[in-house]
Structures are given as structure tokens and as C-alpha cells.
Amino acid sequence: MIVEVNNLKKRYKKQLVLKGINIKVDSPEIIALVGPNGSGKTTLLNCMTNLLSFQEGDVKVLGKKHTDANLFYDVSYLQDNRILYGNLTGYDHLKFVCSVQKIAVSKIKEVATRVGMETYLRKRVRNYSLGMKQHLLLAMVIINEPKLLLMDEPLNGLDPTSALNMRKILLELYKDGTTIIVSSHNLDEIDRLTNTIYFMKDGALLKESLQDIAKKKYLITVNDIEKAKKVLNDKDISYSITDQYQLGFEETDTELQCFIDCLNDNSIMITDIEVQKVGAEKRYRELFEEELSS
Ligand SMILES: Nc1ncnc2c1ncn2[C@@H]1O[C@H](COP(=O)(O)OP(=O)(O)OP(=O)(O)O)[C@@H](O)[C@H]1O
């Protein structure tokens, strides 16, 4: 198990800000944490990384209790840039991370090049722009090649080239087995990174209700649409007609197989399948309709 959060509740005085969060991640994934301001994303990440205590529930990370000091080597957390020291250089920050994580300093140059900060590595952080600070934060959390990477708003201030580079790095880490949980308000960038979104609202995860929302739309072209309509109607499988030869189908991957089997069993030839992802923004709109209309 990579992450297991059971009934996590967090209060600030009388305000319950996390209302019983449950998460289970058992194989590497990229998960986006999306929700309105104040919905509890940062609080959840801080509780998971033991930066904040909580009143109820428990958290396990990589099979260990989240307070286990050994996790420090395998888990990284990108927080906001207030953790940086203006008087120190980027190199100083990375050297510090190397010394506490027991990593060879020779990795610094490599990671600086990877995130694109080699030209200002030796400059003091107080002279960095917002985006430059984000580059440094990214370098600090990937230098140890973590098994779990948590990120709170990593895209703040990044220009399109840097955002693209960050995406490339995150996808490479994921390919090498890192699980990434990233909170972000940038829904376009989320769409490019992952289709797994945990929506948060008022301290609760709306993940479960997502099953009711189609994540993908399939446009399926067939050789005999009239016959296809008849067999689908007979089987009570819903669809839409998108053009003369094309059926639209909004469902999960498993049910797509039923749709295809139904056509195959009736000798209807599928000549093309186009997948249209239902984007994070549309899913956000459906979940937060009330807030958006008020
Ligand atoms: N130190 C604190 N003391 C009291 N309440 C707090 C504290 N930090 C956060 N909160 C409250 O906890 C709730 C969740 O805040 P949190 O920062 O986790 O939300 P968020 O989803 O990360 O928001 P944003 O998208 O704006 O970053 C909010 O109601 C906030 O006011």
C-alpha cells in the first residue's frame, strides 16, 4: 500500500476542516487534488506529511505510520516558497537537502539542469522570481527520487515552458514508479497530467461521486447505424447519435467493453473509435454547480 488514509478528521478549535477523509492508493498513480479555496487541500497534505497533527483517524505511507522518521528519505513534499531562505543560494538549499538526505552533492548539477535552473543556481534566493523559486522547490523534492511526492500548488508562477518541463519531469517520475499527489487550481494542466482527480469540498473528498460522472466520451463509427440503434435499444444501453454513422457513448472503460461486445455479437462492424476526455473543468463545474451559480 502506498497511501492509506482512514477517516482522517482535523479540527482547528471548533471548526472541523477535514471531515473523515479516506484514501487508498496501492499502485503508482498521479492524483490531482482539486477544490475551491479553503476546502482543505493543504491541511490534508500537511496532515499526511506529519506537519500538522490531527484529532481522529490514521495515515499510513509506504506501509509505515506517517510519523515514522524513515519515511523522510522516500517521501517529498513541495510546499509554498515561504520555506526558502532569501540569503542562501539555490545551491545552498540543495546542498542542505543532500546532507540531510545523505545524497551525493554531485547530484545537484544534474537536478539543476533537469529543472532548468543551472544559470541561477549560485544566486541568492531573494533575487529569484516566483517561477525561479518554484524551479528550486521542484529540484529540492526530486533530488532524492522519492517513492511518494506530494505537491501543493507547484505550478504557481511557472511560464508555459516551465510548466511543460515540470509535466515532463512528473511523468518521468511516475513512469519510474513514483506516486504523485498534486493540488492545483490549474485544471488545464491537470488534464494534461492525469485523469484521476480527487475533488475536495468543505473538508470532504467527493471522489466517490465521481463514478456518476463520465470521465470519457467515445465516438464510435459503425457500418450499420440503424441496426446498431436497434440492438442497443433492445439491450437498454444508452447512447447518442453524433452523425450519420457515429454513436456517442459516455461511460467507464469496463462498460465500453459491453457496448463493443453488443455490437460485435450482432455482426455490426466498428470502423473507428475516438476517445474524448471529459476535462477537469467540466467535472469541476458539475460538482460545484451551486457555488458557481451563486
Ligand atoms: N492555522 C489555521 N488556523 C485556523 N484555521 C485554519 C488554519 N489553516 C487553515 N485553516 C482553515 O482550514 C480550512 C482549510 O484550509 P486549507 O488551507 O487546507 O484549504 P485549501 O483547500 O488548501 O485552500 P487554497 O486552495 O486556498 O490553498 C479553511 O477554512 C481555513 O480557514
The ligand as an SDF file (V2000), in Angstrom:
LIG
                    3D

 31 33  0  0  0  0  0  0  0  0999 V2000
   -3.7150   27.7060   11.0320 N   0  0  0  0  0  0  0  0  0  0  0  0
   -5.0400   27.6960   10.8590 C   0  0  0  0  0  0  0  0  0  0  0  0
   -5.8790   28.0400   11.8780 N   0  0  0  0  0  0  0  0  0  0  0  0
   -7.2160   28.0030   11.7410 C   0  0  0  0  0  0  0  0  0  0  0  0
   -7.8490   27.6440   10.5980 N   0  0  0  0  0  0  0  0  0  0  0  0
   -7.0810   27.3070    9.5450 C   0  0  0  0  0  0  0  0  0  0  0  0
   -5.6470   27.3090    9.6190 C   0  0  0  0  0  0  0  0  0  0  0  0
   -5.1550   26.9070    8.4120 N   0  0  0  0  0  0  0  0  0  0  0  0
   -6.2260   26.6780    7.6320 C   0  0  0  0  0  0  0  0  0  0  0  0
   -7.3860   26.9000    8.2960 N   0  0  0  0  0  0  0  0  0  0  0  0
   -8.7510   26.7180    7.7800 C   0  0  0  0  0  0  0  0  0  0  0  0
   -8.8660   25.3940    7.3010 O   0  0  0  0  0  0  0  0  0  0  0  0
   -9.6760   25.3570    6.1360 C   0  0  0  0  0  0  0  0  0  0  0  0
   -8.9120   24.6300    5.0270 C   0  0  0  0  0  0  0  0  0  0  0  0
   -7.7890   25.4250    4.6380 O   0  0  0  0  0  0  0  0  0  0  0  0
   -6.7090   24.9110    3.5850 P   0  0  0  0  0  0  0  0  0  0  0  0
   -5.5910   25.8900    3.5660 O   0  0  0  0  0  0  0  0  0  0  0  0
   -6.3870   23.4980    3.8850 O   0  0  0  0  0  0  0  0  0  0  0  0
   -7.5530   24.9690    2.2420 O   0  0  0  0  0  0  0  0  0  0  0  0
   -7.0500   24.8210    0.7100 P   0  0  0  0  0  0  0  0  0  0  0  0
   -8.0440   23.9280    0.0600 O   0  0  0  0  0  0  0  0  0  0  0  0
   -5.6310   24.4020    0.6830 O   0  0  0  0  0  0  0  0  0  0  0  0
   -7.2170   26.2910    0.1750 O   0  0  0  0  0  0  0  0  0  0  0  0
   -6.4640   27.0680   -1.0340 P   0  0  0  0  0  0  0  0  0  0  0  0
   -6.9740   26.4860   -2.3090 O   0  0  0  0  0  0  0  0  0  0  0  0
   -6.9270   28.4770   -0.8350 O   0  0  0  0  0  0  0  0  0  0  0  0
   -4.9890   26.9020   -0.8380 O   0  0  0  0  0  0  0  0  0  0  0  0
  -10.0490   26.7900    5.8100 C   0  0  0  0  0  0  0  0  0  0  0  0
  -11.3430   27.0410    6.3150 O   0  0  0  0  0  0  0  0  0  0  0  0
   -9.0230   27.6030    6.5840 C   0  0  0  0  0  0  0  0  0  0  0  0
   -9.5720   28.8300    7.0050 O   0  0  0  0  0  0  0  0  0  0  0  0
  1  2  1  0
  2  3  1  0
  2  7  2  0
  3  4  2  0
  4  5  1  0
  5  6  2  0
  6  7  1  0
  6 10  1  0
  7  8  1  0
  8  9  2  0
  9 10  1  0
 10 11  1  0
 11 12  1  0
 11 30  1  0
 12 13  1  0
 13 14  1  0
 13 28  1  0
 14 15  1  0
 15 16  1  0
 16 17  2  0
 16 18  1  0
 16 19  1  0
 19 20  1  0
 20 21  2  0
 20 22  1  0
 20 23  1  0
 23 24  1  0
 24 25  2  0
 24 26  1  0
 24 27  1  0
 28 29  1  0
 28 30  1  0
 30 31  1  0
M  END
$$$$
